[in-house]
Amino acid sequence: MRVDRTVYNPHQQIVGTTLVVRTDVPDDAKLGAGDQPVLFLYPDTVLAVETELAKACRARVDLRDPNKNYNKFAAGEFAAKTPALAWNVFFDGLKLTPPTYEIVGQPEFFDVLNTLVQNRPLSDWKTYLRWHLLHGSAPFLSSAFETENFNFYGKVLSGQPEQEPRWKRAAHSVHSTRQATAST
């Protein structure tokens, strides 16, 4: 896997900045190993988890092969193969009965995810999931979150020179929500 530093470094920066913007970090959590601020360890944790997950994903060429992406598992077989992922809890939480079979596009990804869930500390997962919650919620949080999110995802990744006005973003959000509601 090739790492593009023009994207990696800004991504590391936005993860760090977004987590620094959070104000609910207790004072006693400010220093970590070697008196390094804990908040600046977070970007490394998020990027380490994302990198490990990305390495487990197939290349785009492989995703085009229908035979590689059709992996049928009998009832309970996939759950037995990935016990750390607690599929029964997932299905119960959605109030769904477990399927009679499952078709999994990239079973090797779930093998790696299963191993990571078993081997990475819970604190890493809390950090990783906290980051994704903040990133996904950025448009609905204060302007500091929204600006940092746009600076990376809008400017760096998409090349968008400036962010749309807030009223336009709000209108897009309402429109998307109405479409989703109408389709259910």
N, C-alpha and C positions, 0 to 999 in steps of 0.2 A: 504494500500500500504506500503510495507516494503522498507525502504531506506537503501541501502548498502553504508555505510560510506567509504569503500575502493574505491568506484567509485564516490560518491557524492563529497567528499572533493577535489579530483583532478579535477573533472569537474568544481567545483566552482573556483578552482585556474586557470584553462585554460581560462575560461570566463573572469576572472579578468585580467589575463596576456595579453590576446589578445586585450582586450579593452585598456589596458595601453599602448601597443605597438603603438596604433593609435597616430598619432602626430597632428591631426587636431582639438583637443579639445581646445577651447578658454581658455586663462589664467583665465578669470573671472569665469569659470565653475569648477575650481579646488576644491572648498570647498562647501560642502553641509550642511545639518542640523547638528548642533553641531560641525561645523568645520571638519567634517569627509570628506575625499576626495571623490568627486562624483564618480570617476572611481572605487572606491572600493565598492560603493553601487550597481554598475551594476551587478556583479555576483548574488547578492541576487535577483535582479529584474528578471533576465533571468531565474534563477532556480525556482523562485516563479511561473512564468508563465508556465514554462515547467512542474512543479509539478501539477499545476491545470489542465493542459491539459492531463497529464498522468493519473490522477485520473478519468478522463472522459472516458478513453479508456477501452474497454472490456478486460477481461482476455483471455489468449490464448485459453483456453478450450472453451469459448463462441464463439470465432472466428471460431471454427470448425463446429459450428451448422449452416447449410445453411438456416434454417428457421429464425433464429435471424438476419441473415445478408442480408435478402431479404426484404427490406422495400420499397414498391413502393408508390410513391407520385404522384398525378395528377399534371398537369401543373400548376405552380404557388403555389401549396400547400406548398411545402418545403420552397420556398422563403418567403411565408407569415408567416411560423412558425419561421423563422430565419431572421427577417428584418434587423438586424444590419450588416449582412454579404453581403448585396448589390449584390445579384447574377446577377441582370440585368447589373451592371457595369462589372462584371466578364465576362459574355457572350459577351457583346458589345466589351470589350477590345480584346477578341479573335476573334471578327467578326463572332460569331456563333449565330444562332437563338436559343432562349430558347427551351429546349426540351419539347416534349409533355408529358413526364413523367420522373421521376427520380427514380433510385434505389439507396438507401443509405444504406451502410453497418452498420454504427453506428450513427443513428440519435441523440442519447443522447449526443454524443461527440459534435455535432454541436449545440445542445441546450446549452451546457456549453460554447462553443466558442462564441455563440451569446451573452450570459450573460457577459462573460469576456470582449468582445469588447465594450459593453455598460458601464461596471462598472470600468474597469481599465483605468487609465489616459493615454492620448495619448503618453506621454513621456515614459511610460513603453513599449508600443508597438514599439516605435521608437528604444528603447534600445534592445528589443527582436529581432526585425527584423534586426537591425544593426549587432547584434551578429551572426545571421544565415547567413547574407551576408558575413561577415568576415570569418566565418567557412567554408562556401561553396567555397569561393574564395582563401582560404589559399594556395592551391598548386600553384596558379598563382601570389602570392604576394611575398614579400621579404622572405628571409630565416628565419627571426625571426618568422613570422606568421606560416610558414610551419613547423618549428621545434616544436613550441608550440602545434600546431594541432596534429602532429605525436606523441609527448610525451604522450598525453592523449589517442587519438583514436587508435594509433598504439601500443604503449607500454602498457598502463593501460588496455584498453578494449580488445585488440586483442592479447597481449602477444608477439608482434613482437619485437625482441631484438634491431634491428637497421633498419633504413630507407633505402630503395633501393636508389642507386645513382640517382641523378637528371636526368641524360640522360635516365635512364630506366623509370622513372616516366613520363618524357616527351613523350617517345615512346608509353607508354600505353595510354596516353591522346590522342595522334594523332590517334592511332589505334581505340580507342573508338569513336572518332569523325568521322572517316572514316566509321565505321560500322553504326553509327547513320545516317549519310548522305546517305549512300547506301540503307538503309532500308526505306527511305522516298520517 
